[in-house]
């Protein structure tokens, strides 16, 4: 059986909580009547067991069982890490 969990690609916007990150996922959709592309973004709380993510990282998150009131996603992998330039 194949894995049917949803996966999203987004950018980390906050890592201030313990083992939790906030990921902003951008999407684009065409308006049905006017045919204009509408860009939207949505923020998801995701579980980061190792506290490894930094703000600006591109990450992939995967659906997970509820871990708290608002946290239903988990970090799958860091796709692109932000460079640590000072």
C-alpha positions in Angstrom: 0.0 0.0 0.0 1.3 3.4 -0.9 1.8 6.3 1.6 -1.3 8.5 1.2 -0.3 11.3 3.6 -0.3 14.8 2.2 3.0 16.6 1.9 3.5 20.4 1.6 6.6 22.5 0.8 7.0 25.8 2.6 9.3 28.3 4.4 10.0 28.3 8.2 8.8 31.6 9.6 9.1 30.9 13.4 11.1 28.5 15.5 10.7 30.1 18.9 8.7 27.2 20.4 10.3 24.0 21.8 10.1 21.2 19.1 7.7 23.3 17.0 8.1 25.3 13.9 5.7 27.5 11.9 5.8 26.8 8.2 4.2 29.2 5.6 3.0 27.5 2.5 2.3 29.6 -0.6 -0.2 28.6 -3.3 -1.5 30.1 -6.5 -5.0 29.5 -7.9 -6.9 30.9 -10.9 -10.0 32.9 -10.3 -12.9 31.0 -11.9 -14.5 34.0 -13.6 -11.8 36.6 -14.1 -8.9 34.2 -14.8 -6.5 36.2 -12.6 -4.0 34.2 -10.6 -4.6 34.7 -6.9 -1.7 34.0 -4.5 -2.5 32.9 -1.0 -0.4 31.7 1.9 -1.3 29.6 4.9 0.7 28.9 8.1 1.0 25.5 9.6 2.5 24.4 13.0 4.7 21.4 12.5 6.6 19.1 14.9 10.5 19.4 14.7 11.8 16.7 17.1 15.5 17.8 16.9 14.9 21.6 16.9 17.1 21.7 13.8 15.2 24.2 11.6 16.2 27.9 11.3 14.0 30.8 10.1 14.1 30.9 6.3 14.7 27.2 5.7 12.7 25.5 2.9 11.1 22.4 4.4 8.7 19.6 3.5 6.1 18.7 6.1 3.8 15.7 6.2 0.4 15.0 7.8 0.6 13.5 11.2 -1.7 12.5 14.0 -2.8 15.5 16.3 0.0 16.3 18.8 -1.7 19.4 20.3 -4.6 21.7 19.7 -3.1 23.3 16.5 -0.2 20.9 15.6 -1.1 18.2 13.0 2.0 18.2 10.8 5.5 16.9 11.2 8.8 17.9 9.6 9.8 15.4 7.0 13.0 16.9 5.6 14.9 20.2 5.2 15.0 20.8 1.5 17.2 23.9 1.5 18.9 25.2 4.6 19.6 28.9 5.0 23.3 29.8 5.1 24.7 30.9 8.5 26.3 34.2 7.3 26.9 36.8 10.0 
